[in-house]
Amino acid sequence: MIRTAIIAALLAASLSGAPAFALTKDAKMETCKFGADEKKLQGAERKKFIDRCMSDKDDPRGPGAAAAPAHPKN
């Protein structure tokens, strides 16, 4: 049990220094193309999907809860 905790702590410490976004533009393009292939997109829909995927604004959910206005308390 203690050995597992030590290994988990060492793993967490080693990963904290790793960059979060280490993708190159080419690697990201391959990922986006793979996504378009999985969805079987063609033509304009495929181009739109890849363009959106390559941009940094590819979150279809919109802004997070922090951006939402607070509800007034009664």
N, CA, C, O and CB atoms as a CASP TS submission, in Angstrom:
PFRMAT TS
TARGET T0000
AUTHOR 0000-0000-0000
METHOD Language model
MODEL 1
PARENT N/A
ATOM      1  N   MET     1       0.827  -1.186   0.000  1.00  0.00           N
ATOM      2  CA  MET     1       0.000   0.000   0.000  1.00  0.00           C
ATOM      3  C   MET     1       0.873   1.253   0.000  1.00  0.00           C
ATOM      4  O   MET     1       0.624   2.183  -0.768  1.00  0.00           O
ATOM      5  CB  MET     1      -0.942  -0.004   1.207  1.00  0.00           C
ATOM      6  N   ILE     2       1.873   1.283   0.838  1.00  0.00           N
ATOM      7  CA  ILE     2       2.765   2.440   0.906  1.00  0.00           C
ATOM      8  C   ILE     2       3.562   2.559  -0.394  1.00  0.00           C
ATOM      9  O   ILE     2       3.804   3.664  -0.880  1.00  0.00           O
ATOM     10  CB  ILE     2       3.721   2.328   2.122  1.00  0.00           C
ATOM     11  N   ARG     3       3.965   1.422  -0.949  1.00  0.00           N
ATOM     12  CA  ARG     3       4.724   1.425  -2.193  1.00  0.00           C
ATOM     13  C   ARG     3       3.904   2.056  -3.320  1.00  0.00           C
ATOM     14  O   ARG     3       4.440   2.817  -4.126  1.00  0.00           O
ATOM     15  CB  ARG     3       5.144  -0.007  -2.570  1.00  0.00           C
ATOM     16  N   THR     4       2.618   1.744  -3.377  1.00  0.00           N
ATOM     17  CA  THR     4       1.734   2.309  -4.403  1.00  0.00           C
ATOM     18  C   THR     4       1.626   3.821  -4.241  1.00  0.00           C
ATOM     19  O   THR     4       1.643   4.548  -5.234  1.00  0.00           O
ATOM     20  CB  THR     4       0.333   1.665  -4.330  1.00  0.00           C
ATOM     21  N   ALA     5       1.517   4.298  -3.017  1.00  0.00           N
ATOM     22  CA  ALA     5       1.420   5.736  -2.761  1.00  0.00           C
ATOM     23  C   ALA     5       2.702   6.449  -3.173  1.00  0.00           C
ATOM     24  O   ALA     5       2.654   7.542  -3.738  1.00  0.00           O
ATOM     25  CB  ALA     5       1.124   5.999  -1.278  1.00  0.00           C
ATOM     26  N   ILE     6       3.835   5.841  -2.894  1.00  0.00           N
ATOM     27  CA  ILE     6       5.121   6.446  -3.271  1.00  0.00           C
ATOM     28  C   ILE     6       5.262   6.508  -4.781  1.00  0.00           C
ATOM     29  O   ILE     6       5.704   7.524  -5.319  1.00  0.00           O
ATOM     30  CB  ILE     6       6.294   5.655  -2.667  1.00  0.00           C
ATOM     31  N   ILE     7       4.898   5.450  -5.464  1.00  0.00           N
ATOM     32  CA  ILE     7       4.977   5.426  -6.929  1.00  0.00           C
ATOM     33  C   ILE     7       4.043   6.470  -7.522  1.00  0.00           C
ATOM     34  O   ILE     7       4.418   7.172  -8.461  1.00  0.00           O
ATOM     35  CB  ILE     7       4.627   4.025  -7.475  1.00  0.00           C
ATOM     36  N   ALA     8       2.835   6.581  -6.987  1.00  0.00           N
ATOM     37  CA  ALA     8       1.886   7.578  -7.489  1.00  0.00           C
ATOM     38  C   ALA     8       2.409   8.991  -7.272  1.00  0.00           C
ATOM     39  O   ALA     8       2.267   9.845  -8.148  1.00  0.00           O
ATOM     40  CB  ALA     8       0.523   7.413  -6.805  1.00  0.00           C
ATOM     41  N   ALA     9       3.005   9.246  -6.128  1.00  0.00           N
ATOM     42  CA  ALA     9       3.552  10.572  -5.843  1.00  0.00           C
ATOM     43  C   ALA     9       4.717  10.903  -6.777  1.00  0.00           C
ATOM     44  O   ALA     9       4.821  12.029  -7.262  1.00  0.00           O
ATOM     45  CB  ALA     9       4.009  10.657  -4.382  1.00  0.00           C
ATOM     46  N   LEU    10       5.576   9.946  -7.026  1.00  0.00           N
ATOM     47  CA  LEU    10       6.706  10.170  -7.934  1.00  0.00           C
ATOM     48  C   LEU    10       6.223  10.410  -9.364  1.00  0.00           C
ATOM     49  O   LEU    10       6.764  11.262 -10.069  1.00  0.00           O
ATOM     50  CB  LEU    10       7.667   8.970  -7.898  1.00  0.00           C
ATOM     51  N   LEU    11       5.218   9.669  -9.787  1.00  0.00           N
ATOM     52  CA  LEU    11       4.663   9.849 -11.119  1.00  0.00           C
ATOM     53  C   LEU    11       4.036  11.235 -11.258  1.00  0.00           C
ATOM     54  O   LEU    11       4.251  11.913 -12.262  1.00  0.00           O
ATOM     55  CB  LEU    11       3.626   8.761 -11.417  1.00  0.00           C
ATOM     56  N   ALA    12       3.269  11.657 -10.265  1.00  0.00           N
ATOM     57  CA  ALA    12       2.641  12.981 -10.298  1.00  0.00           C
ATOM     58  C   ALA    12       3.699  14.078 -10.327  1.00  0.00           C
ATOM     59  O   ALA    12       3.542  15.063 -11.049  1.00  0.00           O
ATOM     60  CB  ALA    12       1.713  13.170  -9.083  1.00  0.00           C
ATOM     61  N   ALA    13       4.759  13.927  -9.564  1.00  0.00           N
ATOM     62  CA  ALA    13       5.820  14.929  -9.532  1.00  0.00           C
ATOM     63  C   ALA    13       6.556  15.005 -10.863  1.00  0.00           C
ATOM     64  O   ALA    13       6.946  16.089 -11.297  1.00  0.00           O
ATOM     65  CB  ALA    13       6.803  14.622  -8.411  1.00  0.00           C
ATOM     66  N   SER    14       6.747  13.869 -11.505  1.00  0.00           N
ATOM     67  CA  SER    14       7.474  13.870 -12.777  1.00  0.00           C
ATOM     68  C   SER    14       6.628  14.443 -13.905  1.00  0.00           C
ATOM     69  O   SER    14       7.173  15.036 -14.836  1.00  0.00           O
ATOM     70  CB  SER    14       7.921  12.457 -13.133  1.00  0.00           C
ATOM     71  N   LEU    15       5.316  14.281 -13.844  1.00  0.00           N
ATOM     72  CA  LEU    15       4.438  14.784 -14.898  1.00  0.00           C
ATOM     73  C   LEU    15       4.151  16.275 -14.761  1.00  0.00           C
ATOM     74  O   LEU    15       3.777  16.917 -15.742  1.00  0.00           O
ATOM     75  CB  LEU    15       3.138  14.017 -14.891  1.00  0.00           C
ATOM     76  N   SER    16       4.317  16.833 -13.582  1.00  0.00           N
ATOM     77  CA  SER    16       3.981  18.243 -13.385  1.00  0.00           C
ATOM     78  C   SER    16       4.904  19.163 -14.185  1.00  0.00           C
ATOM     79  O   SER    16       4.517  20.287 -14.503  1.00  0.00           O
ATOM     80  CB  SER    16       4.054  18.597 -11.902  1.00  0.00           C
ATOM     81  N   GLY    17       6.096  18.716 -14.512  1.00  0.00           N
ATOM     82  CA  GLY    17       7.016  19.535 -15.288  1.00  0.00           C
ATOM     83  C   GLY    17       6.848  19.398 -16.787  1.00  0.00           C
ATOM     84  O   GLY    17       7.471  20.144 -17.542  1.00  0.00           O
ATOM     85  N   ALA    18       6.027  18.471 -17.235  1.00  0.00           N
ATOM     86  CA  ALA    18       5.823  18.248 -18.667  1.00  0.00           C
ATOM     87  C   ALA    18       4.933  19.338 -19.252  1.00  0.00           C
ATOM     88  O   ALA    18       3.981  19.768 -18.602  1.00  0.00           O
ATOM     89  CB  ALA    18       5.203  16.859 -18.919  1.00  0.00           C
ATOM     90  N   PRO    19       5.226  19.787 -20.459  1.00  0.00           N
ATOM     91  CA  PRO    19       4.366  20.797 -21.075  1.00  0.00           C
ATOM     92  C   PRO    19       2.987  20.227 -21.375  1.00  0.00           C
ATOM     93  O   PRO    19       2.861  19.066 -21.764  1.00  0.00           O
ATOM     94  CB  PRO    19       5.004  21.334 -22.360  1.00  0.00           C
ATOM     95  N   ALA    20       1.955  21.042 -21.194  1.00  0.00           N
ATOM     96  CA  ALA    20       0.591  20.579 -21.403  1.00  0.00           C
ATOM     97  C   ALA    20       0.266  20.407 -22.884  1.00  0.00           C
ATOM     98  O   ALA    20      -0.461  19.487 -23.259  1.00  0.00           O
ATOM     99  CB  ALA    20      -0.386  21.548 -20.770  1.00  0.00           C
ATOM    100  N   PHE    21       0.804  21.289 -23.726  1.00  0.00           N
ATOM    101  CA  PHE    21       0.505  21.241 -25.150  1.00  0.00           C
ATOM    102  C   PHE    21       1.814  21.116 -25.915  1.00  0.00           C
ATOM    103  O   PHE    21       2.423  22.119 -26.288  1.00  0.00           O
ATOM    104  CB  PHE    21      -0.290  22.502 -25.603  1.00  0.00           C
ATOM    105  N   ALA    22       2.241  19.890 -26.144  1.00  0.00           N
ATOM    106  CA  ALA    22       3.509  19.653 -26.808  1.00  0.00           C
ATOM    107  C   ALA    22       3.315  19.254 -28.264  1.00  0.00           C
ATOM    108  O   ALA    22       4.236  18.725 -28.886  1.00  0.00           O
ATOM    109  CB  ALA    22       4.286  18.582 -26.076  1.00  0.00           C
ATOM    110  N   LEU    23       2.117  19.505 -28.823  1.00  0.00           N
ATOM    111  CA  LEU    23       1.853  19.121 -30.201  1.00  0.00           C
ATOM    112  C   LEU    23       2.454  20.123 -31.179  1.00  0.00           C
ATOM    113  O   LEU    23       2.430  21.333 -30.949  1.00  0.00           O
ATOM    114  CB  LEU    23       0.355  18.994 -30.435  1.00  0.00           C
ATOM    115  N   THR    24       2.979  19.606 -32.246  1.00  0.00           N
ATOM    116  CA  THR    24       3.394  20.471 -33.335  1.00  0.00           C
ATOM    117  C   THR    24       2.186  20.699 -34.228  1.00  0.00           C
ATOM    118  O   THR    24       1.172  20.015 -34.096  1.00  0.00           O
ATOM    119  CB  THR    24       4.588  19.856 -34.135  1.00  0.00           C
ATOM    120  N   LYS    25       2.292  21.648 -35.126  1.00  0.00           N
ATOM    121  CA  LYS    25       1.182  21.925 -36.037  1.00  0.00           C
ATOM    122  C   LYS    25       0.875  20.696 -36.900  1.00  0.00           C
ATOM    123  O   LYS    25      -0.288  20.392 -37.165  1.00  0.00           O
ATOM    124  CB  LYS    25       1.510  23.144 -36.931  1.00  0.00           C
ATOM    125  N   ASP    26       1.923  19.995 -37.335  1.00  0.00           N
ATOM    126  CA  ASP    26       1.725  18.791 -38.155  1.00  0.00           C
ATOM    127  C   ASP    26       1.023  17.686 -37.372  1.00  0.00           C
ATOM    128  O   ASP    26       0.147  17.004 -37.903  1.00  0.00           O
ATOM    129  CB  ASP    26       3.069  18.278 -38.678  1.00  0.00           C
ATOM    130  N   ALA    27       1.409  17.512 -36.108  1.00  0.00           N
ATOM    131  CA  ALA    27       0.776  16.482 -35.285  1.00  0.00           C
ATOM    132  C   ALA    27      -0.690  16.825 -35.036  1.00  0.00           C
ATOM    133  O   ALA    27      -1.547  15.942 -35.041  1.00  0.00           O
ATOM    134  CB  ALA    27       1.524  16.321 -33.946  1.00  0.00           C
ATOM    135  N   LYS    28      -0.975  18.104 -34.818  1.00  0.00           N
ATOM    136  CA  LYS    28      -2.363  18.512 -34.608  1.00  0.00           C
ATOM    137  C   LYS    28      -3.184  18.297 -35.880  1.00  0.00           C
ATOM    138  O   LYS    28      -4.342  17.885 -35.812  1.00  0.00           O
ATOM    139  CB  LYS    28      -2.430  19.989 -34.169  1.00  0.00           C
ATOM    140  N   MET    29      -2.582  18.578 -37.041  1.00  0.00           N
ATOM    141  CA  MET    29      -3.289  18.373 -38.315  1.00  0.00           C
ATOM    142  C   MET    29      -3.638  16.907 -38.495  1.00  0.00           C
ATOM    143  O   MET    29      -4.737  16.582 -38.946  1.00  0.00           O
ATOM    144  CB  MET    29      -2.436  18.864 -39.503  1.00  0.00           C
ATOM    145  N   GLU    30      -2.721  16.023 -38.151  1.00  0.00           N
ATOM    146  CA  GLU    30      -2.987  14.589 -38.257  1.00  0.00           C
ATOM    147  C   GLU    30      -4.141  14.187 -37.343  1.00  0.00           C
ATOM    148  O   GLU    30      -4.991  13.382 -37.723  1.00  0.00           O
ATOM    149  CB  GLU    30      -1.726  13.779 -37.909  1.00  0.00           C
ATOM    150  N   THR    31      -4.164  14.754 -36.133  1.00  0.00           N
ATOM    151  CA  THR    31      -5.245  14.458 -35.195  1.00  0.00           C
ATOM    152  C   THR    31      -6.577  14.956 -35.739  1.00  0.00           C
ATOM    153  O   THR    31      -7.588  14.261 -35.647  1.00  0.00           O
ATOM    154  CB  THR    31      -4.961  15.092 -33.824  1.00  0.00           C
ATOM    155  N   CYS    32      -6.579  16.158 -36.306  1.00  0.00           N
ATOM    156  CA  CYS    32      -7.816  16.725 -36.860  1.00  0.00           C
ATOM    157  C   CYS    32      -8.308  15.907 -38.056  1.00  0.00           C
ATOM    158  O   CYS    32      -9.507  15.667 -38.199  1.00  0.00           O
ATOM    159  CB  CYS    32      -7.593  18.191 -37.282  1.00  0.00           C
ATOM    160  N   LYS    33      -7.376  15.482 -38.910  1.00  0.00           N
ATOM    161  CA  LYS    33      -7.758  14.655 -40.054  1.00  0.00           C
ATOM    162  C   LYS    33      -8.322  13.315 -39.595  1.00  0.00           C
ATOM    163  O   LYS    33      -9.280  12.803 -40.174  1.00  0.00           O
ATOM    164  CB  LYS    33      -6.555  14.433 -40.977  1.00  0.00           C
ATOM    165  N   PHE    34      -7.724  12.758 -38.559  1.00  0.00           N
ATOM    166  CA  PHE    34      -8.224  11.502 -38.014  1.00  0.00           C
ATOM    167  C   PHE    34      -9.653  11.679 -37.519  1.00  0.00           C
ATOM    168  O   PHE    34     -10.509  10.827 -37.758  1.00  0.00           O
ATOM    169  CB  PHE    34      -7.316  11.002 -36.874  1.00  0.00           C
ATOM    170  N   GLY    35      -9.912  12.793 -36.824  1.00  0.00           N
ATOM    171  CA  GLY    35     -11.266  13.072 -36.338  1.00  0.00           C
ATOM    172  C   GLY    35     -12.254  13.214 -37.479  1.00  0.00           C
ATOM    173  O   GLY    35     -13.377  12.717 -37.400  1.00  0.00           O
ATOM    174  N   ALA    36     -11.833  13.899 -38.557  1.00  0.00           N
ATOM    175  CA  ALA    36     -12.709  14.066 -39.719  1.00  0.00           C
ATOM    176  C   ALA    36     -12.970  12.719 -40.392  1.00  0.00           C
ATOM    177  O   ALA    36     -14.083  12.455 -40.848  1.00  0.00           O
ATOM    178  CB  ALA    36     -12.087  15.055 -40.728  1.00  0.00           C
ATOM    179  N   ASP    37     -11.947  11.871 -40.452  1.00  0.00           N
ATOM    180  CA  ASP    37     -12.123  10.535 -41.035  1.00  0.00           C
ATOM    181  C   ASP    37     -13.086   9.697 -40.190  1.00  0.00           C
ATOM    182  O   ASP    37     -13.931   8.988 -40.735  1.00  0.00           O
ATOM    183  CB  ASP    37     -10.760   9.815 -41.160  1.00  0.00           C
ATOM    184  N   GLU    38     -12.962   9.777 -38.860  1.00  0.00           N
ATOM    185  CA  GLU    38     -13.826   9.017 -37.965  1.00  0.00           C
ATOM    186  C   GLU    38     -15.293   9.425 -38.135  1.00  0.00           C
ATOM    187  O   GLU    38     -16.197   8.595 -38.038  1.00  0.00           O
ATOM    188  CB  GLU    38     -13.386   9.217 -36.510  1.00  0.00           C
ATOM    189  N   LYS    39     -15.509  10.716 -38.388  1.00  0.00           N
ATOM    190  CA  LYS    39     -16.875  11.217 -38.578  1.00  0.00           C
ATOM    191  C   LYS    39     -17.343  11.067 -40.020  1.00  0.00           C
ATOM    192  O   LYS    39     -18.482  11.393 -40.354  1.00  0.00           O
ATOM    193  CB  LYS    39     -16.961  12.678 -38.161  1.00  0.00           C
ATOM    194  N   LYS    40     -16.442  10.567 -40.873  1.00  0.00           N
ATOM    195  CA  LYS    40     -16.746  10.363 -42.294  1.00  0.00           C
ATOM    196  C   LYS    40     -17.206  11.662 -42.971  1.00  0.00           C
ATOM    197  O   LYS    40     -18.157  11.671 -43.752  1.00  0.00           O
ATOM    198  CB  LYS    40     -17.828   9.284 -42.451  1.00  0.00           C
ATOM    199  N   LEU    41     -16.508  12.753 -42.651  1.00  0.00           N
ATOM    200  CA  LEU    41     -16.843  14.056 -43.228  1.00  0.00           C
ATOM    201  C   LEU    41     -16.189  14.211 -44.593  1.00  0.00           C
ATOM    202  O   LEU    41     -15.091  13.704 -44.826  1.00  0.00           O
ATOM    203  CB  LEU    41     -16.403  15.198 -42.290  1.00  0.00           C
ATOM    204  N   GLN    42     -16.868  14.914 -45.491  1.00  0.00           N
ATOM    205  CA  GLN    42     -16.336  15.164 -46.832  1.00  0.00           C
ATOM    206  C   GLN    42     -16.660  16.591 -47.248  1.00  0.00           C
ATOM    207  O   GLN    42     -17.594  17.204 -46.732  1.00  0.00           O
ATOM    208  CB  GLN    42     -16.913  14.152 -47.859  1.00  0.00           C
ATOM    209  N   GLY    43     -15.889  17.102 -48.172  1.00  0.00           N
ATOM    210  CA  GLY    43     -16.153  18.403 -48.773  1.00  0.00           C
ATOM    211  C   GLY    43     -16.080  19.550 -47.790  1.00  0.00           C
ATOM    212  O   GLY    43     -15.155  19.641 -46.983  1.00  0.00           O
ATOM    213  N   ALA    44     -17.079  20.436 -47.871  1.00  0.00           N
ATOM    214  CA  ALA    44     -17.092  21.646 -47.060  1.00  0.00           C
ATOM    215  C   ALA    44     -17.188  21.329 -45.568  1.00  0.00           C
ATOM    216  O   ALA    44     -16.599  22.032 -44.747  1.00  0.00           O
ATOM    217  CB  ALA    44     -18.248  22.540 -47.476  1.00  0.00           C
ATOM    218  N   GLU    45     -17.929  20.270 -45.212  1.00  0.00           N
ATOM    219  CA  GLU    45     -18.054  19.904 -43.801  1.00  0.00           C
ATOM    220  C   GLU    45     -16.706  19.475 -43.234  1.00  0.00           C
ATOM    221  O   GLU    45     -16.371  19.811 -42.098  1.00  0.00           O
ATOM    222  CB  GLU    45     -19.086  18.778 -43.625  1.00  0.00           C
ATOM    223  N   ARG    46     -15.931  18.730 -44.026  1.00  0.00           N
ATOM    224  CA  ARG    46     -14.604  18.290 -43.588  1.00  0.00           C
ATOM    225  C   ARG    46     -13.674  19.476 -43.407  1.00  0.00           C
ATOM    226  O   ARG    46     -12.952  19.557 -42.413  1.00  0.00           O
ATOM    227  CB  ARG    46     -14.003  17.301 -44.594  1.00  0.00           C
ATOM    228  N   LYS    47     -13.688  20.411 -44.377  1.00  0.00           N
ATOM    229  CA  LYS    47     -12.835  21.587 -44.291  1.00  0.00           C
ATOM    230  C   LYS    47     -13.191  22.424 -43.066  1.00  0.00           C
ATOM    231  O   LYS    47     -12.306  22.897 -42.352  1.00  0.00           O
ATOM    232  CB  LYS    47     -12.955  22.430 -45.565  1.00  0.00           C
ATOM    233  N   LYS    48     -14.482  22.604 -42.827  1.00  0.00           N
ATOM    234  CA  LYS    48     -14.926  23.390 -41.670  1.00  0.00           C
ATOM    235  C   LYS    48     -14.479  22.715 -40.369  1.00  0.00           C
ATOM    236  O   LYS    48     -14.017  23.388 -39.448  1.00  0.00           O
ATOM    237  CB  LYS    48     -16.472  23.564 -41.687  1.00  0.00           C
ATOM    238  N   PHE    49     -14.617  21.387 -40.294  1.00  0.00           N
ATOM    239  CA  PHE    49     -14.215  20.646 -39.111  1.00  0.00           C
ATOM    240  C   PHE    49     -12.713  20.797 -38.853  1.00  0.00           C
ATOM    241  O   PHE    49     -12.294  21.061 -37.726  1.00  0.00           O
ATOM    242  CB  PHE    49     -14.585  19.168 -39.262  1.00  0.00           C
ATOM    243  N   ILE    50     -11.910  20.627 -39.903  1.00  0.00           N
ATOM    244  CA  ILE    50     -10.457  20.712 -39.753  1.00  0.00           C
ATOM    245  C   ILE    50     -10.034  22.136 -39.388  1.00  0.00           C
ATOM    246  O   ILE    50      -9.162  22.319 -38.539  1.00  0.00           O
ATOM    247  CB  ILE    50      -9.755  20.261 -41.049  1.00  0.00           C
ATOM    248  N   ASP    51     -10.638  23.144 -40.019  1.00  0.00           N
ATOM    249  CA  ASP    51     -10.302  24.530 -39.683  1.00  0.00           C
ATOM    250  C   ASP    51     -10.617  24.837 -38.221  1.00  0.00           C
ATOM    251  O   ASP    51      -9.834  25.483 -37.525  1.00  0.00           O
ATOM    252  CB  ASP    51     -11.063  25.499 -40.597  1.00  0.00           C
ATOM    253  N   ARG    52     -11.766  24.365 -37.775  1.00  0.00           N
ATOM    254  CA  ARG    52     -12.153  24.609 -36.387  1.00  0.00           C
ATOM    255  C   ARG    52     -11.250  23.830 -35.436  1.00  0.00           C
ATOM    256  O   ARG    52     -10.877  24.334 -34.376  1.00  0.00           O
ATOM    257  CB  ARG    52     -13.628  24.224 -36.160  1.00  0.00           C
ATOM    258  N   CYS    53     -10.905  22.626 -35.805  1.00  0.00           N
ATOM    259  CA  CYS    53     -10.029  21.799 -34.989  1.00  0.00           C
ATOM    260  C   CYS    53      -8.640  22.420 -34.862  1.00  0.00           C
ATOM    261  O   CYS    53      -8.037  22.381 -33.790  1.00  0.00           O
ATOM    262  CB  CYS    53      -9.926  20.398 -35.580  1.00  0.00           C
ATOM    263  N   MET    54      -8.139  22.984 -35.937  1.00  0.00           N
ATOM    264  CA  MET    54      -6.798  23.570 -35.929  1.00  0.00           C
ATOM    265  C   MET    54      -6.741  24.889 -35.151  1.00  0.00           C
ATOM    266  O   MET    54      -5.679  25.281 -34.668  1.00  0.00           O
ATOM    267  CB  MET    54      -6.327  23.798 -37.357  1.00  0.00           C
ATOM    268  N   SER    55      -7.880  25.571 -35.029  1.00  0.00           N
ATOM    269  CA  SER    55      -7.890  26.826 -34.280  1.00  0.00           C
ATOM    270  C   SER    55      -7.878  26.521 -32.791  1.00  0.00           C
ATOM    271  O   SER    55      -8.091  25.381 -32.379  1.00  0.00           O
ATOM    272  CB  SER    55      -9.125  27.690 -34.651  1.00  0.00           C
ATOM    273  N   ASP    56      -7.630  27.530 -32.004  1.00  0.00           N
ATOM    274  CA  ASP    56      -7.661  27.352 -30.553  1.00  0.00           C
ATOM    275  C   ASP    56      -9.067  27.508 -30.002  1.00  0.00           C
ATOM    276  O   ASP    56      -9.275  27.417 -28.792  1.00  0.00           O
ATOM    277  CB  ASP    56      -6.729  28.347 -29.879  1.00  0.00           C
ATOM    278  N   LYS    57     -10.021  27.738 -30.868  1.00  0.00           N
ATOM    279  CA  LYS    57     -11.398  27.960 -30.428  1.00  0.00           C
ATOM    280  C   LYS    57     -12.277  26.781 -30.829  1.00  0.00           C
ATOM    281  O   LYS    57     -13.346  26.973 -31.409  1.00  0.00           O
ATOM    282  CB  LYS    57     -11.954  29.271 -31.022  1.00  0.00           C
ATOM    283  N   ASP    58     -11.840  25.576 -30.528  1.00  0.00           N
ATOM    284  CA  ASP    58     -12.564  24.390 -30.978  1.00  0.00           C
ATOM    285  C   ASP    58     -13.447  23.772 -29.896  1.00  0.00           C
ATOM    286  O   ASP    58     -13.829  22.607 -30.013  1.00  0.00           O
ATOM    287  CB  ASP    58     -11.588  23.362 -31.470  1.00  0.00           C
ATOM    288  N   ASP    59     -13.780  24.529 -28.841  1.00  0.00           N
ATOM    289  CA  ASP    59     -14.625  23.999 -27.782  1.00  0.00           C
ATOM    290  C   ASP    59     -16.078  24.329 -28.081  1.00  0.00           C
ATOM    291  O   ASP    59     -16.482  25.482 -27.927  1.00  0.00           O
ATOM    292  CB  ASP    59     -14.208  24.564 -26.408  1.00  0.00           C
ATOM    293  N   PRO    60     -16.884  23.346 -28.508  1.00  0.00           N
ATOM    294  CA  PRO    60     -18.270  23.630 -28.883  1.00  0.00           C
ATOM    295  C   PRO    60     -19.157  23.962 -27.697  1.00  0.00           C
ATOM    296  O   PRO    60     -20.290  24.405 -27.881  1.00  0.00           O
ATOM    297  CB  PRO    60     -18.846  22.461 -29.616  1.00  0.00           C
ATOM    298  N   ARG    61     -18.664  23.757 -26.486  1.00  0.00           N
ATOM    299  CA  ARG    61     -19.487  23.990 -25.302  1.00  0.00           C
ATOM    300  C   ARG    61     -19.591  25.463 -24.943  1.00  0.00           C
ATOM    301  O   ARG    61     -20.466  25.835 -24.161  1.00  0.00           O
ATOM    302  CB  ARG    61     -18.931  23.226 -24.131  1.00  0.00           C
ATOM    303  N   GLY    62     -18.739  26.302 -25.479  1.00  0.00           N
ATOM    304  CA  GLY    62     -18.778  27.719 -25.158  1.00  0.00           C
ATOM    305  C   GLY    62     -18.005  28.022 -23.892  1.00  0.00           C
ATOM    306  O   GLY    62     -17.213  27.200 -23.429  1.00  0.00           O
ATOM    307  N   PRO    63     -18.235  29.217 -23.323  1.00  0.00           N
ATOM    308  CA  PRO    63     -17.482  29.603 -22.136  1.00  0.00           C
ATOM    309  C   PRO    63     -17.860  28.752 -20.929  1.00  0.00           C
ATOM    310  O   PRO    63     -18.959  28.203 -20.855  1.00  0.00           O
ATOM    311  CB  PRO    63     -17.711  31.074 -21.826  1.00  0.00           C
ATOM    312  N   GLY    64     -16.952  28.656 -20.013  1.00  0.00           N
ATOM    313  CA  GLY    64     -17.181  27.855 -18.826  1.00  0.00           C
ATOM    314  C   GLY    64     -18.120  28.522 -17.846  1.00  0.00           C
ATOM    315  O   GLY    64     -18.603  29.627 -18.090  1.00  0.00           O
ATOM    316  N   ALA    65     -18.375  27.856 -16.745  1.00  0.00           N
ATOM    317  CA  ALA    65     -19.304  28.355 -15.738  1.00  0.00           C
ATOM    318  C   ALA    65     -18.799  29.642 -15.094  1.00  0.00           C
ATOM    319  O   ALA    65     -19.602  30.445 -14.617  1.00  0.00           O
ATOM    320  CB  ALA    65     -19.536  27.298 -14.670  1.00  0.00           C
ATOM    321  N   ALA    66     -17.496  29.851 -15.072  1.00  0.00           N
ATOM    322  CA  ALA    66     -16.935  31.063 -14.473  1.00  0.00           C
ATOM    323  C   ALA    66     -17.376  32.313 -15.238  1.00  0.00           C
ATOM    324  O   ALA    66     -17.451  33.396 -14.657  1.00  0.00           O
ATOM    325  CB  ALA    66     -15.403  30.979 -14.439  1.00  0.00           C
ATOM    326  N   ALA    67     -17.661  32.179 -16.506  1.00  0.00           N
ATOM    327  CA  ALA    67     -18.060  33.324 -17.315  1.00  0.00           C
ATOM    328  C   ALA    67     -19.553  33.601 -17.225  1.00  0.00           C
ATOM    329  O   ALA    67     -20.013  34.655 -17.665  1.00  0.00           O
ATOM    330  CB  ALA    67     -17.672  33.099 -18.755  1.00  0.00           C
ATOM    331  N   ALA    68     -20.307  32.679 -16.665  1.00  0.00           N
ATOM    332  CA  ALA    68     -21.753  32.839 -16.565  1.00  0.00           C
ATOM    333  C   ALA    68     -22.092  33.819 -15.452  1.00  0.00           C
ATOM    334  O   ALA    68     -21.419  33.831 -14.421  1.00  0.00           O
ATOM    335  CB  ALA    68     -22.438  31.482 -16.317  1.00  0.00           C
ATOM    336  N   PRO    69     -23.125  34.644 -15.636  1.00  0.00           N
ATOM    337  CA  PRO    69     -23.498  35.593 -14.592  1.00  0.00           C
ATOM    338  C   PRO    69     -24.051  34.853 -13.370  1.00  0.00           C
ATOM    339  O   PRO    69     -24.704  33.816 -13.491  1.00  0.00           O
ATOM    340  CB  PRO    69     -24.537  36.603 -15.127  1.00  0.00           C
ATOM    341  N   ALA    70     -23.774  35.407 -12.211  1.00  0.00           N
ATOM    342  CA  ALA    70     -24.260  34.792 -10.975  1.00  0.00           C
ATOM    343  C   ALA    70     -25.740  35.063 -10.804  1.00  0.00           C
ATOM    344  O   ALA    70     -26.230  36.120 -11.201  1.00  0.00           O
ATOM    345  CB  ALA    70     -23.479  35.314  -9.757  1.00  0.00           C
ATOM    346  N   HIS    71     -26.448  34.125 -10.223  1.00  0.00           N
ATOM    347  CA  HIS    71     -27.872  34.289  -9.966  1.00  0.00           C
ATOM    348  C   HIS    71     -28.039  35.095  -8.681  1.00  0.00           C
ATOM    349  O   HIS    71     -27.349  34.841  -7.694  1.00  0.00           O
ATOM    350  CB  HIS    71     -28.593  32.906  -9.863  1.00  0.00           C
ATOM    351  N   PRO    72     -28.949  36.060  -8.691  1.00  0.00           N
ATOM    352  CA  PRO    72     -29.163  36.837  -7.460  1.00  0.00           C
ATOM    353  C   PRO    72     -29.795  35.970  -6.389  1.00  0.00           C
ATOM    354  O   PRO    72     -30.647  35.130  -6.677  1.00  0.00           O
ATOM    355  CB  PRO    72     -30.050  38.067  -7.734  1.00  0.00           C
ATOM    356  N   LYS    73     -29.379  36.176  -5.169  1.00  0.00           N
ATOM    357  CA  LYS    73     -29.943  35.422  -4.043  1.00  0.00           C
ATOM    358  C   LYS    73     -31.162  36.156  -3.515  1.00  0.00           C
ATOM    359  O   LYS    73     -31.165  37.382  -3.407  1.00  0.00           O
ATOM    360  CB  LYS    73     -28.890  35.223  -2.912  1.00  0.00           C
ATOM    361  N   ASN    74     -32.170  35.414  -3.195  1.00  0.00           N
ATOM    362  CA  ASN    74     -33.399  36.024  -2.659  1.00  0.00           C
ATOM    363  C   ASN    74     -33.398  36.021  -1.165  1.00  0.00           C
ATOM    364  O   ASN    74     -34.351  36.494  -0.546  1.00  0.00           O
ATOM    365  CB  ASN    74     -34.631  35.303  -3.166  1.00  0.00           C
TER
END
